[in-house]
Structure formats: structure tokens, C-alpha cells
Amino acid sequence: MCSTPEIVETLDRWETSGGIWRVLSKDSDSVVFGLFTCDGGEQMSQVASPRTQELEAFLAGRLSSEGYLT
């Protein structure tokens, strides 16, 4: 499981490089993300992080780098 600063950096770097990240699952303790290709068609990796205030601030209600999905 990644630390919060590490996961925020990873997600930001993935998105900046053109990839898409999506929340795969979320509970009271952790969040699991899928890292997808730029077209969103293939999951390349999966990472998890503790659910912290810093991570929630980064997500700002988003479930994907594509925006506010429900």
C-alpha cells in the first residue's frame, strides 16, 4: 500500500502523462485505484492507499481523472 504523498504523486504523474486513473474500490480505511491506458481501455496497474484527508482533498469528490463520475 502506498503512502498518501506517494499515491497523489503517482496519480498526478499518470494523469499528466495522458493515462487515466479510476477508483476501483473505496472503504472507510483505504482506496484502490486502477491505472488505465490513455483511451481507458486497458488496466495497466493497480495501487492502493490509506484513506486520508490529503487524499480526499486531492480527489475532491472525483472517482476518476476523467471527472466526476457516479
N, CA, C, O and CB atoms as a CASP TS submission, in Angstrom:
PFRMAT TS
TARGET T0000
AUTHOR 0000-0000-0000
METHOD Language model
MODEL 1
PARENT N/A
ATOM      1  N   MET     1       0.855  -1.174   0.000  1.00  0.00           N
ATOM      2  CA  MET     1       0.000   0.000   0.000  1.00  0.00           C
ATOM      3  C   MET     1       0.899   1.235   0.000  1.00  0.00           C
ATOM      4  O   MET     1       1.872   1.305   0.751  1.00  0.00           O
ATOM      5  CB  MET     1      -0.971  -0.001   1.230  1.00  0.00           C
ATOM      6  N   CYS     2       0.571   2.191  -0.833  1.00  0.00           N
ATOM      7  CA  CYS     2       1.348   3.429  -0.960  1.00  0.00           C
ATOM      8  C   CYS     2       0.995   4.409   0.150  1.00  0.00           C
ATOM      9  O   CYS     2      -0.113   4.391   0.686  1.00  0.00           O
ATOM     10  CB  CYS     2       1.106   4.078  -2.330  1.00  0.00           C
ATOM     11  N   SER     3       1.948   5.259   0.484  1.00  0.00           N
ATOM     12  CA  SER     3       1.649   6.357   1.402  1.00  0.00           C
ATOM     13  C   SER     3       0.862   7.419   0.635  1.00  0.00           C
ATOM     14  O   SER     3       0.858   7.425  -0.596  1.00  0.00           O
ATOM     15  CB  SER     3       2.963   6.961   2.020  1.00  0.00           C
ATOM     16  N   THR     4       0.202   8.308   1.359  1.00  0.00           N
ATOM     17  CA  THR     4      -0.629   9.321   0.699  1.00  0.00           C
ATOM     18  C   THR     4       0.170  10.232  -0.228  1.00  0.00           C
ATOM     19  O   THR     4      -0.240  10.419  -1.374  1.00  0.00           O
ATOM     20  CB  THR     4      -1.336  10.160   1.739  1.00  0.00           C
ATOM     21  N   PRO     5       1.301  10.815   0.214  1.00  0.00           N
ATOM     22  CA  PRO     5       2.045  11.675  -0.728  1.00  0.00           C
ATOM     23  C   PRO     5       2.484  10.901  -1.975  1.00  0.00           C
ATOM     24  O   PRO     5       2.478  11.439  -3.082  1.00  0.00           O
ATOM     25  CB  PRO     5       3.280  12.282  -0.033  1.00  0.00           C
ATOM     26  N   GLU     6       2.860   9.645  -1.786  1.00  0.00           N
ATOM     27  CA  GLU     6       3.305   8.815  -2.903  1.00  0.00           C
ATOM     28  C   GLU     6       2.157   8.537  -3.878  1.00  0.00           C
ATOM     29  O   GLU     6       2.355   8.613  -5.091  1.00  0.00           O
ATOM     30  CB  GLU     6       3.888   7.494  -2.382  1.00  0.00           C
ATOM     31  N   ILE     7       0.971   8.220  -3.375  1.00  0.00           N
ATOM     32  CA  ILE     7      -0.153   7.911  -4.266  1.00  0.00           C
ATOM     33  C   ILE     7      -0.610   9.154  -5.013  1.00  0.00           C
ATOM     34  O   ILE     7      -0.935   9.073  -6.198  1.00  0.00           O
ATOM     35  CB  ILE     7      -1.324   7.316  -3.472  1.00  0.00           C
ATOM     36  N   VAL     8      -0.642  10.300  -4.346  1.00  0.00           N
ATOM     37  CA  VAL     8      -1.035  11.545  -5.020  1.00  0.00           C
ATOM     38  C   VAL     8      -0.044  11.850  -6.140  1.00  0.00           C
ATOM     39  O   VAL     8      -0.450  12.238  -7.236  1.00  0.00           O
ATOM     40  CB  VAL     8      -1.102  12.734  -4.008  1.00  0.00           C
ATOM     41  N   GLU     9       1.240  11.681  -5.879  1.00  0.00           N
ATOM     42  CA  GLU     9       2.270  11.901  -6.893  1.00  0.00           C
ATOM     43  C   GLU     9       2.105  10.918  -8.050  1.00  0.00           C
ATOM     44  O   GLU     9       2.210  11.304  -9.214  1.00  0.00           O
ATOM     45  CB  GLU     9       3.674  11.766  -6.274  1.00  0.00           C
ATOM     46  N   THR    10       1.847   9.657  -7.735  1.00  0.00           N
ATOM     47  CA  THR    10       1.659   8.628  -8.761  1.00  0.00           C
ATOM     48  C   THR    10       0.460   8.945  -9.646  1.00  0.00           C
ATOM     49  O   THR    10       0.562   8.892 -10.872  1.00  0.00           O
ATOM     50  CB  THR    10       1.480   7.254  -8.112  1.00  0.00           C
ATOM     51  N   LEU    11      -0.675   9.275  -9.034  1.00  0.00           N
ATOM     52  CA  LEU    11      -1.884   9.579  -9.804  1.00  0.00           C
ATOM     53  C   LEU    11      -1.693  10.825 -10.661  1.00  0.00           C
ATOM     54  O   LEU    11      -2.114  10.859 -11.818  1.00  0.00           O
ATOM     55  CB  LEU    11      -3.079   9.768  -8.866  1.00  0.00           C
ATOM     56  N   ASP    12      -1.061  11.842 -10.094  1.00  0.00           N
ATOM     57  CA  ASP    12      -0.818  13.080 -10.832  1.00  0.00           C
ATOM     58  C   ASP    12       0.115  12.827 -12.015  1.00  0.00           C
ATOM     59  O   ASP    12      -0.126  13.320 -13.116  1.00  0.00           O
ATOM     60  CB  ASP    12      -0.223  14.155  -9.904  1.00  0.00           C
ATOM     61  N   ARG    13       1.168  12.065 -11.787  1.00  0.00           N
ATOM     62  CA  ARG    13       2.126  11.755 -12.856  1.00  0.00           C
ATOM     63  C   ARG    13       1.452  10.933 -13.963  1.00  0.00           C
ATOM     64  O   ARG    13       1.685  11.169 -15.149  1.00  0.00           O
ATOM     65  CB  ARG    13       3.347  10.984 -12.284  1.00  0.00           C
ATOM     66  N   TRP    14       0.610   9.960 -13.563  1.00  0.00           N
ATOM     67  CA  TRP    14      -0.093   9.118 -14.531  1.00  0.00           C
ATOM     68  C   TRP    14      -1.011   9.976 -15.407  1.00  0.00           C
ATOM     69  O   TRP    14      -1.032   9.834 -16.629  1.00  0.00           O
ATOM     70  CB  TRP    14      -0.910   8.017 -13.805  1.00  0.00           C
ATOM     71  N   GLU    15      -1.762  10.862 -14.765  1.00  0.00           N
ATOM     72  CA  GLU    15      -2.698  11.732 -15.484  1.00  0.00           C
ATOM     73  C   GLU    15      -1.948  12.712 -16.395  1.00  0.00           C
ATOM     74  O   GLU    15      -2.357  12.933 -17.535  1.00  0.00           O
ATOM     75  CB  GLU    15      -3.582  12.507 -14.485  1.00  0.00           C
ATOM     76  N   THR    16      -0.859  13.295 -15.900  1.00  0.00           N
ATOM     77  CA  THR    16      -0.057  14.234 -16.686  1.00  0.00           C
ATOM     78  C   THR    16       0.538  13.559 -17.919  1.00  0.00           C
ATOM     79  O   THR    16       0.730  14.198 -18.953  1.00  0.00           O
ATOM     80  CB  THR    16       1.060  14.828 -15.824  1.00  0.00           C
ATOM     81  N   SER    17       0.828  12.265 -17.802  1.00  0.00           N
ATOM     82  CA  SER    17       1.390  11.501 -18.920  1.00  0.00           C
ATOM     83  C   SER    17       0.326  11.056 -19.916  1.00  0.00           C
ATOM     84  O   SER    17       0.647  10.444 -20.934  1.00  0.00           O
ATOM     85  CB  SER    17       2.132  10.288 -18.397  1.00  0.00           C
ATOM     86  N   GLY    18      -0.938  11.360 -19.630  1.00  0.00           N
ATOM     87  CA  GLY    18      -2.014  11.021 -20.554  1.00  0.00           C
ATOM     88  C   GLY    18      -2.827   9.807 -20.157  1.00  0.00           C
ATOM     89  O   GLY    18      -3.814   9.477 -20.814  1.00  0.00           O
ATOM     90  N   GLY    19      -2.419   9.137 -19.084  1.00  0.00           N
ATOM     91  CA  GLY    19      -3.165   7.974 -18.619  1.00  0.00           C
ATOM     92  C   GLY    19      -4.404   8.379 -17.838  1.00  0.00           C
ATOM     93  O   GLY    19      -4.593   9.549 -17.505  1.00  0.00           O
ATOM     94  N   ILE    20      -5.234   7.404 -17.555  1.00  0.00           N
ATOM     95  CA  ILE    20      -6.469   7.614 -16.801  1.00  0.00           C
ATOM     96  C   ILE    20      -6.401   6.785 -15.527  1.00  0.00           C
ATOM     97  O   ILE    20      -6.030   5.612 -15.571  1.00  0.00           O
ATOM     98  CB  ILE    20      -7.726   7.235 -17.650  1.00  0.00           C
ATOM     99  N   TRP    21      -6.754   7.379 -14.399  1.00  0.00           N
ATOM    100  CA  TRP    21      -6.883   6.606 -13.165  1.00  0.00           C
ATOM    101  C   TRP    21      -8.352   6.584 -12.766  1.00  0.00           C
ATOM    102  O   TRP    21      -9.098   7.531 -13.017  1.00  0.00           O
ATOM    103  CB  TRP    21      -5.997   7.205 -12.019  1.00  0.00           C
ATOM    104  N   ARG    22      -8.751   5.479 -12.138  1.00  0.00           N
ATOM    105  CA  ARG    22     -10.130   5.333 -11.668  1.00  0.00           C
ATOM    106  C   ARG    22     -10.126   4.691 -10.292  1.00  0.00           C
ATOM    107  O   ARG    22      -9.302   3.822 -10.005  1.00  0.00           O
ATOM    108  CB  ARG    22     -10.975   4.491 -12.662  1.00  0.00           C
ATOM    109  N   VAL    23     -11.051   5.121  -9.443  1.00  0.00           N
ATOM    110  CA  VAL    23     -11.247   4.469  -8.151  1.00  0.00           C
ATOM    111  C   VAL    23     -11.951   3.147  -8.434  1.00  0.00           C
ATOM    112  O   VAL    23     -13.035   3.125  -9.017  1.00  0.00           O
ATOM    113  CB  VAL    23     -12.081   5.374  -7.148  1.00  0.00           C
ATOM    114  N   LEU    24     -11.326   2.042  -8.018  1.00  0.00           N
ATOM    115  CA  LEU    24     -11.926   0.723  -8.203  1.00  0.00           C
ATOM    116  C   LEU    24     -12.749   0.318  -6.992  1.00  0.00           C
ATOM    117  O   LEU    24     -13.800  -0.310  -7.119  1.00  0.00           O
ATOM    118  CB  LEU    24     -10.848  -0.318  -8.471  1.00  0.00           C
ATOM    119  N   SER    25     -12.252   0.687  -5.813  1.00  0.00           N
ATOM    120  CA  SER    25     -12.998   0.411  -4.585  1.00  0.00           C
ATOM    121  C   SER    25     -12.558   1.391  -3.511  1.00  0.00           C
ATOM    122  O   SER    25     -11.462   1.949  -3.549  1.00  0.00           O
ATOM    123  CB  SER    25     -12.785  -1.057  -4.112  1.00  0.00           C
ATOM    124  N   LYS    26     -13.451   1.578  -2.556  1.00  0.00           N
ATOM    125  CA  LYS    26     -13.211   2.572  -1.511  1.00  0.00           C
ATOM    126  C   LYS    26     -13.967   2.098  -0.279  1.00  0.00           C
ATOM    127  O   LYS    26     -15.148   1.760  -0.358  1.00  0.00           O
ATOM    128  CB  LYS    26     -13.667   4.026  -1.955  1.00  0.00           C
ATOM    129  N   ASP    27     -13.282   2.075   0.857  1.00  0.00           N
ATOM    130  CA  ASP    27     -13.966   1.800   2.117  1.00  0.00           C
ATOM    131  C   ASP    27     -13.493   2.822   3.143  1.00  0.00           C
ATOM    132  O   ASP    27     -12.807   3.783   2.793  1.00  0.00           O
ATOM    133  CB  ASP    27     -13.695   0.335   2.609  1.00  0.00           C
ATOM    134  N   SER    28     -13.847   2.626   4.376  1.00  0.00           N
ATOM    135  CA  SER    28     -13.513   3.632   5.395  1.00  0.00           C
ATOM    136  C   SER    28     -12.012   3.751   5.650  1.00  0.00           C
ATOM    137  O   SER    28     -11.558   4.757   6.195  1.00  0.00           O
ATOM    138  CB  SER    28     -14.213   3.298   6.691  1.00  0.00           C
ATOM    139  N   ASP    29     -11.238   2.736   5.263  1.00  0.00           N
ATOM    140  CA  ASP    29      -9.803   2.731   5.548  1.00  0.00           C
ATOM    141  C   ASP    29      -8.900   2.955   4.344  1.00  0.00           C
ATOM    142  O   ASP    29      -7.796   3.478   4.493  1.00  0.00           O
ATOM    143  CB  ASP    29      -9.443   1.450   6.171  1.00  0.00           C
ATOM    144  N   SER    30      -9.349   2.569   3.153  1.00  0.00           N
ATOM    145  CA  SER    30      -8.448   2.616   2.002  1.00  0.00           C
ATOM    146  C   SER    30      -9.189   2.871   0.694  1.00  0.00           C
ATOM    147  O   SER    30     -10.413   2.766   0.607  1.00  0.00           O
ATOM    148  CB  SER    30      -7.670   1.321   1.900  1.00  0.00           C
ATOM    149  N   VAL    31      -8.390   3.210  -0.319  1.00  0.00           N
ATOM    150  CA  VAL    31      -8.894   3.423  -1.673  1.00  0.00           C
ATOM    151  C   VAL    31      -7.990   2.633  -2.617  1.00  0.00           C
ATOM    152  O   VAL    31      -6.766   2.676  -2.497  1.00  0.00           O
ATOM    153  CB  VAL    31      -8.927   4.962  -2.051  1.00  0.00           C
ATOM    154  N   VAL    32      -8.603   1.909  -3.559  1.00  0.00           N
ATOM    155  CA  VAL    32      -7.862   1.159  -4.570  1.00  0.00           C
ATOM    156  C   VAL    32      -8.108   1.825  -5.921  1.00  0.00           C
ATOM    157  O   VAL    32      -9.249   2.076  -6.307  1.00  0.00           O
ATOM    158  CB  VAL    32      -8.290  -0.354  -4.594  1.00  0.00           C
ATOM    159  N   PHE    33      -7.022   2.103  -6.626  1.00  0.00           N
ATOM    160  CA  PHE    33      -7.079   2.776  -7.921  1.00  0.00           C
ATOM    161  C   PHE    33      -6.611   1.842  -9.020  1.00  0.00           C
ATOM    162  O   PHE    33      -5.706   1.032  -8.819  1.00  0.00           O
ATOM    163  CB  PHE    33      -6.228   4.054  -7.909  1.00  0.00           C
ATOM    164  N   GLY    34      -7.236   1.959 -10.188  1.00  0.00           N
ATOM    165  CA  GLY    34      -6.759   1.307 -11.395  1.00  0.00           C
ATOM    166  C   GLY    34      -6.091   2.353 -12.263  1.00  0.00           C
ATOM    167  O   GLY    34      -6.603   3.462 -12.411  1.00  0.00           O
ATOM    168  N   LEU    35      -4.956   2.009 -12.835  1.00  0.00           N
ATOM    169  CA  LEU    35      -4.243   2.895 -13.754  1.00  0.00           C
ATOM    170  C   LEU    35      -4.444   2.349 -15.161  1.00  0.00           C
ATOM    171  O   LEU    35      -4.028   1.232 -15.470  1.00  0.00           O
ATOM    172  CB  LEU    35      -2.711   3.002 -13.392  1.00  0.00           C
ATOM    173  N   PHE    36      -5.087   3.148 -16.013  1.00  0.00           N
ATOM    174  CA  PHE    36      -5.504   2.704 -17.337  1.00  0.00           C
ATOM    175  C   PHE    36      -4.752   3.441 -18.440  1.00  0.00           C
ATOM    176  O   PHE    36      -4.196   4.517 -18.223  1.00  0.00           O
ATOM    177  CB  PHE    36      -7.002   2.901 -17.508  1.00  0.00           C
ATOM    178  N   THR    37      -4.748   2.838 -19.629  1.00  0.00           N
ATOM    179  CA  THR    37      -4.157   3.474 -20.800  1.00  0.00           C
ATOM    180  C   THR    37      -4.904   4.762 -21.122  1.00  0.00           C
ATOM    181  O   THR    37      -5.977   5.019 -20.574  1.00  0.00           O
ATOM    182  CB  THR    37      -4.178   2.517 -22.012  1.00  0.00           C
ATOM    183  N   CYS    38      -4.340   5.562 -22.003  1.00  0.00           N
ATOM    184  CA  CYS    38      -4.915   6.879 -22.312  1.00  0.00           C
ATOM    185  C   CYS    38      -6.331   6.797 -22.868  1.00  0.00           C
ATOM    186  O   CYS    38      -7.103   7.743 -22.714  1.00  0.00           O
ATOM    187  CB  CYS    38      -4.035   7.603 -23.301  1.00  0.00           C
ATOM    188  N   ASP    39      -6.688   5.691 -23.509  1.00  0.00           N
ATOM    189  CA  ASP    39      -8.053   5.551 -24.019  1.00  0.00           C
ATOM    190  C   ASP    39      -8.974   4.874 -23.005  1.00  0.00           C
ATOM    191  O   ASP    39     -10.160   4.676 -23.266  1.00  0.00           O
ATOM    192  CB  ASP    39      -8.047   4.755 -25.320  1.00  0.00           C
ATOM    193  N   GLY    40      -8.414   4.521 -21.839  1.00  0.00           N
ATOM    194  CA  GLY    40      -9.200   3.912 -20.773  1.00  0.00           C
ATOM    195  C   GLY    40      -9.549   2.459 -21.016  1.00  0.00           C
ATOM    196  O   GLY    40     -10.314   1.871 -20.252  1.00  0.00           O
ATOM    197  N   GLY    41      -9.004   1.874 -22.063  1.00  0.00           N
ATOM    198  CA  GLY    41      -9.388   0.528 -22.451  1.00  0.00           C
ATOM    199  C   GLY    41      -8.701  -0.600 -21.712  1.00  0.00           C
ATOM    200  O   GLY    41      -9.275  -1.681 -21.579  1.00  0.00           O
ATOM    201  N   GLU    42      -7.495  -0.383 -21.230  1.00  0.00           N
ATOM    202  CA  GLU    42      -6.750  -1.470 -20.605  1.00  0.00           C
ATOM    203  C   GLU    42      -6.166  -1.015 -19.273  1.00  0.00           C
ATOM    204  O   GLU    42      -5.507   0.021 -19.185  1.00  0.00           O
ATOM    205  CB  GLU    42      -5.633  -1.967 -21.537  1.00  0.00           C
ATOM    206  N   GLN    43      -6.422  -1.813 -18.240  1.00  0.00           N
ATOM    207  CA  GLN    43      -5.836  -1.512 -16.938  1.00  0.00           C
ATOM    208  C   GLN    43      -4.399  -2.003 -16.935  1.00  0.00           C
ATOM    209  O   GLN    43      -4.131  -3.178 -17.188  1.00  0.00           O
ATOM    210  CB  GLN    43      -6.652  -2.165 -15.781  1.00  0.00           C
ATOM    211  N   MET    44      -3.481  -1.093 -16.648  1.00  0.00           N
ATOM    212  CA  MET    44      -2.060  -1.413 -16.656  1.00  0.00           C
ATOM    213  C   MET    44      -1.537  -1.782 -15.275  1.00  0.00           C
ATOM    214  O   MET    44      -0.597  -2.567 -15.149  1.00  0.00           O
ATOM    215  CB  MET    44      -1.276  -0.249 -17.198  1.00  0.00           C
ATOM    216  N   SER    45      -2.149  -1.215 -14.241  1.00  0.00           N
ATOM    217  CA  SER    45      -1.676  -1.450 -12.882  1.00  0.00           C
ATOM    218  C   SER    45      -2.791  -1.119 -11.902  1.00  0.00           C
ATOM    219  O   SER    45      -3.822  -0.547 -12.259  1.00  0.00           O
ATOM    220  CB  SER    45      -0.407  -0.610 -12.579  1.00  0.00           C
ATOM    221  N   GLN    46      -2.547  -1.496 -10.662  1.00  0.00           N
ATOM    222  CA  GLN    46      -3.488  -1.204  -9.576  1.00  0.00           C
ATOM    223  C   GLN    46      -2.675  -0.802  -8.354  1.00  0.00           C
ATOM    224  O   GLN    46      -1.680  -1.451  -8.029  1.00  0.00           O
ATOM    225  CB  GLN    46      -4.416  -2.442  -9.261  1.00  0.00           C
ATOM    226  N   VAL    47      -3.086   0.257  -7.680  1.00  0.00           N
ATOM    227  CA  VAL    47      -2.398   0.725  -6.477  1.00  0.00           C
ATOM    228  C   VAL    47      -3.427   1.035  -5.395  1.00  0.00           C
ATOM    229  O   VAL    47      -4.576   1.366  -5.688  1.00  0.00           O
ATOM    230  CB  VAL    47      -1.529   1.978  -6.784  1.00  0.00           C
ATOM    231  N   ALA    48      -3.002   0.923  -4.152  1.00  0.00           N
ATOM    232  CA  ALA    48      -3.893   1.194  -3.019  1.00  0.00           C
ATOM    233  C   ALA    48      -3.225   2.178  -2.077  1.00  0.00           C
ATOM    234  O   ALA    48      -2.000   2.287  -2.025  1.00  0.00           O
ATOM    235  CB  ALA    48      -4.259  -0.114  -2.269  1.00  0.00           C
ATOM    236  N   SER    49      -4.058   2.890  -1.336  1.00  0.00           N
ATOM    237  CA  SER    49      -3.564   3.886  -0.393  1.00  0.00           C
ATOM    238  C   SER    49      -4.504   3.977   0.792  1.00  0.00           C
ATOM    239  O   SER    49      -5.705   3.745   0.656  1.00  0.00           O
ATOM    240  CB  SER    49      -3.413   5.260  -1.069  1.00  0.00           C
ATOM    241  N   PRO    50      -3.962   4.314   1.960  1.00  0.00           N
ATOM    242  CA  PRO    50      -4.848   4.615   3.090  1.00  0.00           C
ATOM    243  C   PRO    50      -5.724   5.812   2.725  1.00  0.00           C
ATOM    244  O   PRO    50      -5.306   6.696   1.977  1.00  0.00           O
ATOM    245  CB  PRO    50      -4.025   4.904   4.393  1.00  0.00           C
ATOM    246  N   ARG    51      -6.912   5.828   3.250  1.00  0.00           N
ATOM    247  CA  ARG    51      -7.841   6.943   3.008  1.00  0.00           C
ATOM    248  C   ARG    51      -7.547   8.032   4.032  1.00  0.00           C
ATOM    249  O   ARG    51      -7.831   7.873   5.219  1.00  0.00           O
ATOM    250  CB  ARG    51      -9.347   6.475   3.097  1.00  0.00           C
ATOM    251  N   THR    52      -6.975   9.141   3.562  1.00  0.00           N
ATOM    252  CA  THR    52      -6.584  10.245   4.437  1.00  0.00           C
ATOM    253  C   THR    52      -7.240  11.539   3.965  1.00  0.00           C
ATOM    254  O   THR    52      -7.800  11.602   2.871  1.00  0.00           O
ATOM    255  CB  THR    52      -5.043  10.399   4.474  1.00  0.00           C
ATOM    256  N   GLN    53      -7.162  12.559   4.799  1.00  0.00           N
ATOM    257  CA  GLN    53      -7.700  13.867   4.417  1.00  0.00           C
ATOM    258  C   GLN    53      -6.969  14.426   3.202  1.00  0.00           C
ATOM    259  O   GLN    53      -7.580  15.057   2.339  1.00  0.00           O
ATOM    260  CB  GLN    53      -7.600  14.852   5.590  1.00  0.00           C
ATOM    261  N   GLU    54      -5.668  14.196   3.139  1.00  0.00           N
ATOM    262  CA  GLU    54      -4.877  14.675   1.998  1.00  0.00           C
ATOM    263  C   GLU    54      -5.344  14.011   0.697  1.00  0.00           C
ATOM    264  O   GLU    54      -5.473  14.677  -0.330  1.00  0.00           O
ATOM    265  CB  GLU    54      -3.371  14.395   2.229  1.00  0.00           C
ATOM    266  N   LEU    55      -5.594  12.708   0.745  1.00  0.00           N
ATOM    267  CA  LEU    55      -6.069  12.004  -0.443  1.00  0.00           C
ATOM    268  C   LEU    55      -7.468  12.479  -0.824  1.00  0.00           C
ATOM    269  O   LEU    55      -7.748  12.699  -2.002  1.00  0.00           O
ATOM    270  CB  LEU    55      -6.069  10.484  -0.206  1.00  0.00           C
ATOM    271  N   GLU    56      -8.341  12.638   0.160  1.00  0.00           N
ATOM    272  CA  GLU    56      -9.701  13.127  -0.115  1.00  0.00           C
ATOM    273  C   GLU    56      -9.662  14.527  -0.736  1.00  0.00           C
ATOM    274  O   GLU    56     -10.465  14.837  -1.616  1.00  0.00           O
ATOM    275  CB  GLU    56     -10.542  13.147   1.184  1.00  0.00           C
ATOM    276  N   ALA    57      -8.735  15.369  -0.284  1.00  0.00           N
ATOM    277  CA  ALA    57      -8.595  16.713  -0.860  1.00  0.00           C
ATOM    278  C   ALA    57      -8.150  16.624  -2.318  1.00  0.00           C
ATOM    279  O   ALA    57      -8.640  17.373  -3.163  1.00  0.00           O
ATOM    280  CB  ALA    57      -7.582  17.556  -0.042  1.00  0.00           C
ATOM    281  N   PHE    58      -7.234  15.720  -2.614  1.00  0.00           N
ATOM    282  CA  PHE    58      -6.784  15.530  -3.993  1.00  0.00           C
ATOM    283  C   PHE    58      -7.932  15.033  -4.868  1.00  0.00           C
ATOM    284  O   PHE    58      -8.117  15.517  -5.984  1.00  0.00           O
ATOM    285  CB  PHE    58      -5.606  14.539  -4.045  1.00  0.00           C
ATOM    286  N   LEU    59      -8.694  14.077  -4.369  1.00  0.00           N
ATOM    287  CA  LEU    59      -9.807  13.523  -5.147  1.00  0.00           C
ATOM    288  C   LEU    59     -10.923  14.540  -5.337  1.00  0.00           C
ATOM    289  O   LEU    59     -11.547  14.590  -6.397  1.00  0.00           O
ATOM    290  CB  LEU    59     -10.358  12.275  -4.466  1.00  0.00           C
ATOM    291  N   ALA    60     -11.174  15.344  -4.323  1.00  0.00           N
ATOM    292  CA  ALA    60     -12.215  16.388  -4.385  1.00  0.00           C
ATOM    293  C   ALA    60     -13.530  15.853  -4.946  1.00  0.00           C
ATOM    294  O   ALA    60     -14.187  16.520  -5.746  1.00  0.00           O
ATOM    295  CB  ALA    60     -11.735  17.562  -5.240  1.00  0.00           C
ATOM    296  N   GLY    61     -13.909  14.650  -4.525  1.00  0.00           N
ATOM    297  CA  GLY    61     -15.167  14.055  -4.961  1.00  0.00           C
ATOM    298  C   GLY    61     -15.088  13.275  -6.262  1.00  0.00           C
ATOM    299  O   GLY    61     -16.064  12.639  -6.660  1.00  0.00           O
ATOM    300  N   ARG    62     -13.937  13.313  -6.932  1.00  0.00           N
ATOM    301  CA  ARG    62     -13.793  12.598  -8.213  1.00  0.00           C
ATOM    302  C   ARG    62     -13.598  11.107  -7.975  1.00  0.00           C
ATOM    303  O   ARG    62     -13.014  10.699  -6.972  1.00  0.00           O
ATOM    304  CB  ARG    62     -12.606  13.163  -9.025  1.00  0.00           C
ATOM    305  N   LEU    63     -14.087  10.307  -8.898  1.00  0.00           N
ATOM    306  CA  LEU    63     -13.847   8.870  -8.887  1.00  0.00           C
ATOM    307  C   LEU    63     -12.942   8.469 -10.045  1.00  0.00           C
ATOM    308  O   LEU    63     -12.660   7.287 -10.243  1.00  0.00           O
ATOM    309  CB  LEU    63     -15.172   8.103  -8.956  1.00  0.00           C
ATOM    310  N   SER    64     -12.490   9.462 -10.809  1.00  0.00           N
ATOM    311  CA  SER    64     -11.667   9.214 -11.982  1.00  0.00           C
ATOM    312  C   SER    64     -10.959  10.504 -12.390  1.00  0.00           C
ATOM    313  O   SER    64     -11.410  11.605 -12.075  1.00  0.00           O
ATOM    314  CB  SER    64     -12.524   8.665 -13.148  1.00  0.00           C
ATOM    315  N   SER    65      -9.850  10.342 -13.092  1.00  0.00           N
ATOM    316  CA  SER    65      -9.187  11.516 -13.656  1.00  0.00           C
ATOM    317  C   SER    65     -10.008  12.103 -14.796  1.00  0.00           C
ATOM    318  O   SER    65      -9.721  13.200 -15.276  1.00  0.00           O
ATOM    319  CB  SER    65      -7.780  11.155 -14.149  1.00  0.00           C
ATOM    320  N   GLU    66     -11.023  11.376 -15.223  1.00  0.00           N
ATOM    321  CA  GLU    66     -11.907  11.855 -16.293  1.00  0.00           C
ATOM    322  C   GLU    66     -12.950  12.832 -15.771  1.00  0.00           C
ATOM    323  O   GLU    66     -13.653  13.464 -16.560  1.00  0.00           O
ATOM    324  CB  GLU    66     -12.599  10.680 -16.971  1.00  0.00           C
ATOM    325  N   GLY    67     -13.059  12.965 -14.458  1.00  0.00           N
ATOM    326  CA  GLY    67     -14.009  13.917 -13.886  1.00  0.00           C
ATOM    327  C   GLY    67     -14.872  13.295 -12.817  1.00  0.00           C
ATOM    328  O   GLY    67     -14.492  12.304 -12.192  1.00  0.00           O
ATOM    329  N   TYR    68     -16.012  13.869 -12.615  1.00  0.00           N
ATOM    330  CA  TYR    68     -16.920  13.466 -11.544  1.00  0.00           C
ATOM    331  C   TYR    68     -17.892  12.420 -12.054  1.00  0.00           C
ATOM    332  O   TYR    68     -18.985  12.748 -12.515  1.00  0.00           O
ATOM    333  CB  TYR    68     -17.683  14.679 -10.987  1.00  0.00           C
ATOM    334  N   LEU    69     -17.492  11.156 -11.969  1.00  0.00           N
ATOM    335  CA  LEU    69     -18.339  10.050 -12.400  1.00  0.00           C
ATOM    336  C   LEU    69     -19.149   9.541 -11.227  1.00  0.00           C
ATOM    337  O   LEU    69     -18.728   9.652 -10.075  1.00  0.00           O
ATOM    338  CB  LEU    69     -17.497   8.915 -13.007  1.00  0.00           C
ATOM    339  N   THR    70     -20.293   8.994 -11.513  1.00  0.00           N
ATOM    340  CA  THR    70     -21.111   8.407 -10.445  1.00  0.00           C
ATOM    341  C   THR    70     -21.182   6.925 -10.621  1.00  0.00           C
ATOM    342  O   THR    70     -21.824   6.239  -9.826  1.00  0.00           O
ATOM    343  CB  THR    70     -22.520   9.004 -10.424  1.00  0.00           C
TER
END
